[in-house]
Amino acid sequence: MDVDESGGIFPGYELKLNSYDIGVDIELNDAIQRLRFEHPEVKTVIMTSAKWNMFCAGANIRMLGGAAHGHKVNFCKFTNETRNGIEDASAFSGQRYLCALNGTAAGGGYELALACDYLILIDDSNAAVSLPEVPLLAVLPGTGGLTRVTDKRMVRRDHADIFCTLEEGIRGQRAVDWRLVDEAVPGSRFADRVETRAQEMAATSDRPAAAPGIHLNPLQRRITASEMHYASLNVTIDRTKANATLTLHGPVQAAPADIEAAIALGDGWWLLRICRELDNALLHLRFNEPGIGTLILKTAGDVEIVGAHDDFLNRHADHWLLREIRLYWKRTLKRLDLTSRTIFAFVEPGSCFAGVLAELLFAADRTYMLEGQFADAEYPAPPATILMTDSSFGPCPMSNGISRLETRFLGEPHSYQQARTLIGQPLDARQAEAAGLVTVVMDDLDWPDEIRMLLEERASFSPDALTGMEANLRFAGPETMETKIFGRLTAWQNWIFQRPNAVGDQGALKLYGTGSKPEYDKTRV
């Protein structure tokens, strides 16, 4: 990590001491993706700093003080997703992460370290780890620090309480004793110990030593005032009605004949390309279109061809590249789950909700399916069907650790088991309704008016209330470290970031570095 001080994404701050903003995290996310896809030979990733005595000072405080509230919240969310991507690579890709803390890691810098499997801290009487947000800034560590300290590092509650209220942090052997790091090593042995531990971690990986990676080329994307066009995805934005329609187009070509054919397609293989496009579009909408409250998901293509591509992916999921593609779909679908927008899915004639695309239906807050065809269509498309594959039964879990169908049918385990028997069968509207896979089935007479009223009603509600309602309803079932981070921590961070004690004229975040002490309203609310 060697952040350019003048590289801030908007004016008004310098990225000193390896502090970061959204621009740095975009680069980190890109690097993580490329290591997974372009470098199968890499088995251990060493996270360290090019600035001796400073690993990372965390999120830039001037940036946080000057950024709009919505940007801060989305920044924290994206940063959390990036950290989760590191942990996903460690857990499922055989690409382990070792953090070589060759200097102090403060706030978000320590949170970055916490995402790694193993932490080695240089023991030089200077380097420390800290989460100083409470005493310094009157906010919380915004990218999972509190949760990872208690749930991942298993730090005792009383020790964690001290740690999170010490501005200067904790050094050396005490950091090891409290499980804040795994080792503290003197500077004279630091580099050798990092190399030895990296080799030990690499020995546990199943990633191929000699396989060629595939290059992730720039996406083909054209943006106009109200549309985004990708190779296999079109996004139409209606700001008047506060919604955006995402139409994912299925492949025209047949599924690859074998692994070699899939590798030869590189990042041009439909299943990887459309995943990258959906991921990009969701982030664009999240950051650049905050007034869009409803996402409408549609597909267009041949159900059977999509199903064949998905079947190929599942049959060869033990191959490193296809494993990465399936894991990328898992992460992208999670990003959809976590996007603070109403999600409706419309299954219309000519749709191709099959395989991983069928997961979009179960990610939606409601799914509407047309029975039959539109009578007035100039070129009638085939009646809509849904095709489920193994992709809906485990490979792409939500943040709660279970599939979207398991979450859907928490109170109906028999419905979940029944759905498994329908794998590979194209289901028409009535069959999908009977299986509980869609919310409402309508004919073409009711469709236009019902859909219009649905969208108008949704747009009339409070966006704040909808965000809270949707997030509560989507993540039923087990609690995990991820659901705690997104459901609890970011919700509290969202609230605390708006409190005068943090962002008021006399708040800690505004006065940091001025020499003036913040003035707090002492009322506990």
Secondary structure, 3 states (H helix, E strand, C coil): CCCCCCCCCCCCCCCHHHEECHHHHHHHHHHHHHHHHHCCCCCEEEECCCCCEEEECEECHHHHHHCCHHHHHHHHHHHHHHHHHHHHHHHHHCCEEEEEECEEEECHHHHHHHCCCEEEEECCCCCEEECCHHHHHCCCCCCCHHHHHHHHCCCCHHHHHHHCCCCCCEEHHHHHHCCCCCEEECHHHHHHHHHHHHHHHHCCCCCCCCCCCCCCCCCCEEECCCEEEECCEEEEEECCCCEEEEEEECCCCCCCCCHHHHHHHHHHCHHHHHHHHHHHHHHHHHHHCCCCCEEEEEEECCHHHHHHHHHHHHHCCCCHHHHHHHHHHHHHHHHHHCCCCEEEEEECCCCCEEHHHHHHHHHCCEEEEECCCCCCCCCCCCCCCEECCHHHCCCCCCCCCCCHHHHHCCCCHHHHHHHHCCCCCCECHHHHHHCCCCCEEECCCCHHHHHHHHHHHHHHCCHHHHHHHHHHHHCCCCCCHHHHHHHHHHHHHHHHCCCHHHHCCCCHHHHCCCCCCCCCCCCCC
